[in-house]
Amino acid sequence: MLQTKVWVTSDITEGVGTSIAAFTGPFYRIYPTFKSFGLLDLMTVTRWDPPHQCDVEHVGSVLKGSGTFKLREAHGGGTHFDWSETIIAPKVIYLLIAPFLYIGVRISLARFSRSFG
């Protein structure tokens, strides 16, 4: 993700129960120095089926919900990457982050696509 720093926050480093933090913001590289200028998303892995699927639960104080990441074979070679998120956030937070989230996801997915293709 564009302008995002991700790290494991649990002793478990892979599989169900792994805790992950993702900070997104303009100063993501120097988090937590300017943590007020971004959003911290805390997640826990709830399903782990490598290399096909990973599900997470968003468990932070601001963002709640779930996410699913799936990889599947494409006809003629290649891989389809399916990503879905259900995010529950206060309306004011959603209205503030929605435009940046949309743009960031579009740019990130375009870069991801180019890197494989």
C-alpha positions in Angstrom: 0.0 0.0 0.0 1.1 3.5 -0.9 2.7 5.4 2.1 2.2 2.4 4.4 4.6 0.7 6.9 3.6 -2.8 8.0 5.1 -4.9 10.7 4.3 -8.0 12.8 3.4 -7.2 16.4 3.1 -10.7 17.9 5.5 -13.5 18.7 3.7 -15.5 16.1 5.1 -14.5 12.7 2.9 -16.4 10.4 -0.5 -18.2 10.5 -3.7 -17.8 12.5 -3.2 -15.5 15.5 -0.5 -13.4 14.0 -0.9 -9.7 14.8 0.0 -7.0 12.3 0.1 -3.3 12.4 -0.1 -1.0 9.4 0.5 2.7 9.6 -0.5 4.8 6.6 0.3 8.5 6.3 2.7 11.0 4.8 5.4 10.3 7.3 5.0 6.5 7.4 8.8 5.9 7.2 9.5 7.6 10.5 6.5 6.3 12.4 5.8 6.8 15.4 7.5 10.3 15.3 4.5 11.9 13.5 1.8 9.3 14.3 -0.9 12.0 14.4 -0.5 12.5 10.7 -1.9 9.1 9.7 -3.9 6.1 10.6 -2.8 3.0 12.5 -4.6 -0.2 11.4 -4.3 -3.2 13.8 -5.1 -6.6 12.4 -5.1 -10.3 13.5 -4.9 -13.1 11.0 -8.0 -15.3 11.3 -7.4 -17.7 8.3 -4.1 -18.8 6.9 -4.1 -21.0 3.8 -0.9 -20.2 1.9 -0.5 -19.6 -0.9 -4.2 -19.3 -1.6 -5.9 -17.2 1.1 -5.3 -15.0 4.1 -8.1 -13.4 6.1 -7.7 -10.7 8.7 -9.8 -9.0 11.4 -9.3 -5.3 11.9 -9.1 -4.8 15.6 -8.0 -1.3 16.2 -9.7 1.4 18.1 -10.7 3.4 15.0 -11.0 0.7 12.2 -12.9 -2.5 12.7 -14.0 -5.1 10.1 -12.4 -7.8 8.1 -10.3 -8.4 5.0 -9.6 -11.3 2.6 -6.7 -11.7 0.2 -7.0 -14.5 -2.3 -4.7 -15.8 -5.1 -6.1 -18.0 -7.9 -4.8 -19.2 -11.1 -5.8 -17.3 -14.2 -6.6 -19.0 -17.5 -3.6 -18.9 -19.8 -1.2 -18.5 -17.0 -0.7 -15.8 -14.4 -2.5 -15.2 -11.1 -5.6 -13.3 -10.1 -5.3 -11.3 -6.8 -8.7 -10.8 -5.2 -8.8 -8.3 -2.3 -11.9 -7.4 -0.3 -12.3 -5.4 2.8 -15.3 -4.6 5.1 -14.3 -1.6 7.1 -16.4 -0.1 10.0 -15.2 3.3 11.0 -16.7 6.5 12.4 -18.4 8.5 9.6 -16.2 11.5 10.1 -13.0 9.3 9.8 -14.4 7.6 6.8 -15.2 10.9 5.1 -11.7 12.2 5.8 -9.9 9.1 4.6 -12.1 7.8 1.8 -10.6 10.0 -1.1 -7.0 9.2 0.0 -7.8 5.5 0.5 -9.4 5.3 -3.0 -6.4 7.0 -4.7 -3.9 5.1 -2.7 -5.4 1.7 -3.4 -5.7 2.5 -7.2 -2.0 3.6 -7.4 -0.9 0.6 -5.3 -2.8 -1.9 -7.4 -1.5 -0.4 -10.6 2.1 -0.6 -9.4 1.5 -4.2 -8.2 0.0 -5.1 -11.6 3.0 -3.6 -13.5 5.5 -5.4 -11.3 4.1 -8.8 -12.5 3.3 -8.0 -15.9 
